[in-house]
Amino acid sequence: MVVAGLRGVTAPSGTVTRLSSTTTRDERSGPKVVSGQRKVQTRHGDTRTMRSLSAGSVEDSSSASFQPSRRSTPPDGIPPVEGLRMSQVFKHEPVMEAEVVALFAPVPPGVVIDATVGAGGHASAILEAHPHLRVLGIDRDPEAVEAATDKLSKFGDRATVRHAPFSRLAQEMEDVNASVDQVTGVLFDLGVSSPQLDRAERGFSYRHDGPVDMRMDPTTGPSGAEIVNTWSVDDLSRLFAANGEGRFAMRIARAVVAARPITTTAELAEVVRTAIPAATRRTGGHPARRVFQAVRIAVNDELDQLAEAIPTAIDILAPRGRCVAISYHSGEDRIVKAAFSRAETGGCVCPPGLPCACGAVPVGRLLFRGSRRPSSDEMARNRRAESARLRAVERLEPVDGASSLTPSAEHGWDRN
């Protein structure tokens, strides 16, 4: 499958990987679901379980792969099929889709960069709602690129999909020769997606036993196992403390080092669980949640890349263009909030409440104060959207003396 790119550039092609789960950007507790499994009803009214080969062993002769060598008989009316594999859908429910689509409605004609295109849900909704816009979608996960390529192919040359981290968004615009089109929007839907969480072999989740991998792009970079098995106690402790394990960070780090080598997510989750006192384990969700998040963030260098990408996104926006970011934990939100605040103030260092005397020039305006949350209906329908926080900024008309943005100092956690 090839999607025609902006100005004739094509996106990578490939077989679309399909999952039966819903894509959002954070892992929450909930009932365990067997990926790829569903119920079907035969013409006789009885219900049978179907699952893809990747989800487990073949259940019966009506499963995704019926082997003629087996002695069982297919249900009436269902001929044996040799070598059939059920396509797996990289299924996806974009978080706060209506809010995102509405925020990009007033922007001038041009290109919206979906910096975390995933399965293409937000991008598709933007293209359907706004004929004056084109989309450049980028993602570091090759499977997401394939899924988005498939989903956005119906939009022809209005959509381009590229395999890249969002830290390269400016370079990707240049590579597709899209400089003739102004950038009027950038979208970041941060965190990890459900297809990544729900597939054990990706190693993101403490709920599924698999290798300790956690790479967004499994073709490059160190895996989670390298961090877990090679970092020092002090380095691991600092990593865990930075991601919310303040009281027990050193205790968990020592337990991890003592248990080496750790090769599976189940082993890592159990090491963390036993390192935390029983009384504490009874509240606050799964005890390994923040440790897995910390390792994932380190593996993918998520926060450093975000701190670079958000100011770059604001810099490349045309006047009245907008940058929208959805974050899922305080580390992400601090970086987004700081960059948007710097755009609004121009980096002013004068005391609050006094006229600016330092010469700072604002380059953006916040579209609303604080952050917005998903509706109660959306959170009830999709528990992984519960932690989402949306912020948005609009680029101002250029002013003489305005300079490019640079990452600013960390701001505190805001619960607005």
Backbone hydrogen bonds, N-H to C=O, Kabsch-Sander energy under -0.5 kcal/mol:
donor,donor_aa,acceptor,acceptor_aa,energy
4,A,2,V,-0.6
5,G,9,V,-1.0
8,G,5,G,-1.7
9,V,6,L,-1.0
11,A,3,V,-1.7
19,L,88,Q,-0.6
19,L,89,V,-0.8
24,T,22,T,-0.5
28,R,26,D,-0.6
35,S,33,V,-0.8
37,Q,34,V,-1.6
38,R,50,M,-2.4
40,V,48,R,-2.5
42,T,46,D,-2.4
45,G,42,T,-1.9
48,R,40,V,-2.7
50,M,38,R,-3.0
52,S,36,G,-0.8
55,A,52,S,-1.3
56,G,53,L,-1.0
63,S,60,D,-2.0
64,A,51,R,-0.9
66,F,81,V,-1.1
67,Q,65,S,-0.6
70,R,67,Q,-2.1
78,I,75,P,-2.1
89,V,18,R,-1.3
89,V,87,S,-0.5
90,F,17,T,-0.6
91,K,19,L,-1.2
91,K,89,V,-2.6
93,E,23,T,-1.0
97,E,94,P,-0.9
100,V,96,M,-2.2
101,V,97,E,-2.7
102,A,98,A,-2.3
103,L,99,E,-2.0
104,F,100,V,-1.3
105,A,101,V,-0.5
105,A,102,A,-0.9
107,V,104,F,-0.8
110,G,132,H,-1.2
111,V,182,Q,-2.7
112,V,134,R,-2.9
113,I,111,V,-0.5
113,I,185,G,-2.9
114,D,112,V,-0.7
114,D,136,L,-2.0
115,A,113,I,-1.1
115,A,187,L,-2.3
117,V,114,D,-0.7
117,V,138,I,-2.3
120,G,117,V,-2.8
124,S,120,G,-2.6
125,A,121,G,-2.0
126,I,122,H,-2.5
127,L,123,A,-2.4
128,E,124,S,-2.4
129,A,125,A,-2.0
130,H,126,I,-2.2
133,L,130,H,-1.9
134,R,110,G,-2.3
135,V,158,R,-2.9
136,L,112,V,-2.1
137,G,135,V,-0.6
137,G,160,T,-3.5
138,I,114,D,-2.6
139,D,162,R,-1.6
145,V,141,D,-2.0
146,E,142,P,-2.0
147,A,143,E,-2.1
148,A,118,G,-0.5
148,A,144,A,-2.9
149,T,145,V,-2.5
150,D,146,E,-1.9
151,K,147,A,-2.5
152,L,148,A,-2.8
153,S,149,T,-0.6
153,S,150,D,-0.7
154,K,151,K,-0.5
155,F,152,L,-1.9
156,G,153,S,-1.7
158,R,155,F,-1.8
159,A,156,G,-1.6
160,T,135,V,-2.1
162,R,137,G,-2.9
164,A,139,D,-1.6
164,A,162,R,-0.9
168,R,165,P,-2.0
169,L,166,F,-1.5
172,E,168,R,-2.6
173,M,169,L,-1.7
174,E,170,A,-1.6
175,D,171,Q,-2.6
176,V,172,E,-1.7
177,N,174,E,-1.6
178,A,173,M,-2.2
181,D,178,A,-2.0
183,V,316,I,-0.5
184,T,111,V,-1.9
184,T,182,Q,-0.7
185,G,111,V,-1.2
186,V,322,R,-2.1
187,L,113,I,-2.8
188,F,324,V,-2.4
190,L,188,F,-0.6
190,L,326,I,-2.4
192,V,25,R,-0.8
197,L,193,S,-2.2
198,D,194,S,-3.3
199,R,195,P,-0.7
200,A,198,D,-0.7
202,R,199,R,-1.8
203,G,199,R,-0.6
203,G,200,A,-1.3
204,F,196,Q,-0.6
208,H,205,S,-0.5
210,G,208,H,-0.5
212,V,263,T,-1.2
213,D,211,P,-1.9
214,M,202,R,-2.5
220,T,217,D,-1.7
224,G,213,D,-2.8
225,A,212,V,-2.1
227,I,223,S,-1.2
228,V,224,G,-2.8
229,N,225,A,-2.2
230,T,226,E,-1.2
231,W,227,I,-1.9
236,L,232,S,-2.5
237,S,233,V,-2.6
238,R,234,D,-2.4
239,L,235,D,-2.2
240,F,236,L,-2.7
241,A,237,S,-2.6
242,A,238,R,-2.1
243,N,239,L,-0.6
243,N,240,F,-0.9
244,G,241,A,-1.4
245,E,240,F,-2.3
249,A,245,E,-1.2
252,I,248,F,-2.8
253,A,249,A,-2.4
254,R,250,M,-2.4
255,A,251,R,-1.8
256,V,252,I,-2.5
257,V,253,A,-2.3
258,A,254,R,-2.3
259,A,255,A,-1.5
260,R,257,V,-1.0
263,T,261,P,-0.6
265,T,210,G,-3.0
268,L,264,T,-2.0
269,A,265,T,-2.7
270,E,266,A,-2.0
271,V,267,E,-2.3
272,V,268,L,-2.3
273,R,269,A,-2.4
274,T,270,E,-2.5
275,A,271,V,-1.2
276,I,272,V,-0.9
276,I,273,R,-0.8
280,T,277,P,-0.7
281,R,277,P,-1.7
282,R,278,A,-0.8
283,T,280,T,-1.4
289,R,286,H,-1.7
292,F,288,A,-2.6
293,Q,289,R,-2.0
294,A,290,R,-2.4
295,V,291,V,-2.4
296,R,292,F,-2.4
297,I,293,Q,-2.4
298,A,294,A,-2.1
299,V,295,V,-2.8
300,N,296,R,-2.1
301,D,297,I,-0.6
301,D,298,A,-0.7
302,E,297,I,-1.7
305,Q,301,D,-2.0
306,L,302,E,-2.2
307,A,303,L,-2.4
308,E,304,D,-1.2
309,A,305,Q,-2.3
310,I,306,L,-2.4
312,T,308,E,-1.2
313,A,309,A,-2.6
314,I,310,I,-2.0
315,D,311,P,-2.4
316,I,312,T,-2.0
317,L,313,A,-0.6
317,L,314,I,-0.8
318,A,183,V,-3.0
320,R,395,R,-2.7
321,G,318,A,-2.5
322,R,184,T,-1.7
323,C,393,V,-2.6
324,V,186,V,-2.8
325,A,391,R,-2.6
326,I,188,F,-3.0
327,S,325,A,-0.5
327,S,389,R,-2.6
333,D,329,H,-2.3
334,R,330,S,-2.6
335,I,331,G,-1.4
336,V,332,E,-2.2
337,K,333,D,-2.9
338,A,334,R,-2.4
339,A,335,I,-2.2
340,F,336,V,-2.5
341,S,337,K,-2.5
342,R,338,A,-2.2
343,A,339,A,-1.9
344,E,340,F,-1.9
345,T,341,S,-2.3
346,G,342,R,-2.2
347,G,342,R,-0.6
348,C,345,T,-0.6
354,L,351,P,-1.8
363,V,343,A,-2.7
364,G,343,A,-1.9
365,R,394,E,-2.2
367,L,392,A,-1.8
368,F,392,A,-0.5
372,R,390,L,-2.5
379,M,375,S,-2.4
380,A,376,S,-2.1
381,R,377,D,-2.0
382,N,378,E,-2.6
385,A,382,N,-2.0
386,E,383,R,-1.6
388,A,385,A,-1.6
389,R,327,S,-2.1
390,L,372,R,-2.7
391,R,325,A,-2.4
393,V,323,C,-2.1
394,E,365,R,-2.7
395,R,321,G,-3.1
396,L,363,V,-2.7
402,A,399,V,-2.4
